[in-house]
Amino acid sequence: MALMITDECINCDVCEPECPNEAISPGEEIYEIDPGKCTECVGHYDTPQCVEVCPVDCIPKDPDHVESEDQLMQKYQKLVQG
């Protein structure tokens, strides 16, 4: 399951550089996560790094992009292979 950023985001800029897949980018009002690139850090880390650094706890799992850990690993492998 990809992650998402809620409207509680304060645009503090700490999540974007932590994403190993470059899935986080500034949106019109708040940061956004590209579900096509988000692997919840599977393949890189044990926990999602954006969630670890977020000071306002505004990065939950995205219910519109449900994926198993195996699917996230497959996505990771495709992303690193280019």
C-alpha positions as CSV (number, residue, x, y, z in Angstrom):
1,M,0.0,0.0,0.0
2,A,1.4,3.4,-0.9
3,L,1.4,6.2,1.6
4,M,-0.4,9.5,1.3
5,I,0.0,12.9,2.9
6,T,-3.1,14.4,4.5
7,D,-4.1,18.1,4.7
8,E,-2.6,18.2,8.1
9,C,0.8,18.7,6.4
10,I,2.6,21.8,7.5
11,N,5.0,21.9,4.5
12,C,8.0,21.5,6.8
13,D,10.1,20.0,4.0
14,V,11.6,17.1,6.0
15,C,9.9,14.2,4.2
16,E,10.9,14.9,0.6
17,P,14.7,14.4,1.0
18,E,14.2,11.2,3.1
19,C,12.3,9.3,0.3
20,P,14.7,6.9,-1.4
21,N,12.3,6.5,-4.4
22,E,11.8,10.3,-4.9
23,A,8.1,9.7,-4.6
24,I,7.5,12.9,-2.6
25,S,7.2,16.3,-4.2
26,P,5.6,19.6,-3.5
27,G,2.0,19.8,-4.5
28,E,-0.2,22.9,-5.0
29,E,-0.9,23.2,-1.3
30,I,0.9,20.4,0.5
31,Y,3.5,17.7,-0.3
32,E,2.2,14.7,-2.3
33,I,3.3,11.1,-2.7
34,D,3.3,9.4,-6.1
35,P,1.8,6.0,-5.5
36,G,3.6,4.6,-8.5
37,K,6.9,5.3,-6.8
38,C,6.0,4.7,-3.1
39,T,7.1,1.3,-1.8
40,E,6.8,2.3,1.9
41,C,10.6,2.1,1.8
42,V,10.3,-1.7,1.2
43,G,13.7,-2.7,-0.3
44,H,15.4,0.3,1.3
45,Y,14.5,0.4,5.0
46,D,12.5,-1.4,7.6
47,T,10.1,1.5,8.1
48,P,8.8,4.3,5.9
49,Q,11.3,7.1,6.4
50,C,8.9,9.9,5.7
51,V,6.7,8.7,8.5
52,E,9.7,8.5,10.9
53,V,10.6,12.2,10.3
54,C,7.1,13.7,10.0
55,P,6.5,16.0,13.0
56,V,2.7,16.1,12.6
57,D,2.0,12.5,11.9
58,C,0.2,13.2,8.6
59,I,1.4,10.3,6.5
60,P,-1.0,7.3,6.7
61,K,-1.4,4.4,4.3
62,D,-3.4,5.3,1.2
63,P,-6.6,3.2,1.2
64,D,-6.9,3.8,-2.6
65,H,-3.6,2.1,-3.2
66,V,-3.6,-1.2,-1.3
67,E,-0.6,-3.4,-1.9
68,S,1.0,-6.4,-0.2
69,E,4.6,-6.4,0.9
70,D,5.4,-8.7,-2.0
71,Q,3.8,-6.2,-4.4
72,L,5.8,-3.4,-2.8
73,M,9.0,-5.4,-3.3
74,Q,8.1,-6.0,-6.9
75,K,7.6,-2.3,-7.4
76,Y,10.9,-1.6,-5.7
77,Q,12.7,-4.0,-8.0
78,K,11.2,-2.4,-11.1
79,L,12.1,1.1,-9.9
80,V,15.8,0.2,-9.2
81,Q,16.1,-1.6,-12.5
82,G,15.0,1.5,-14.3
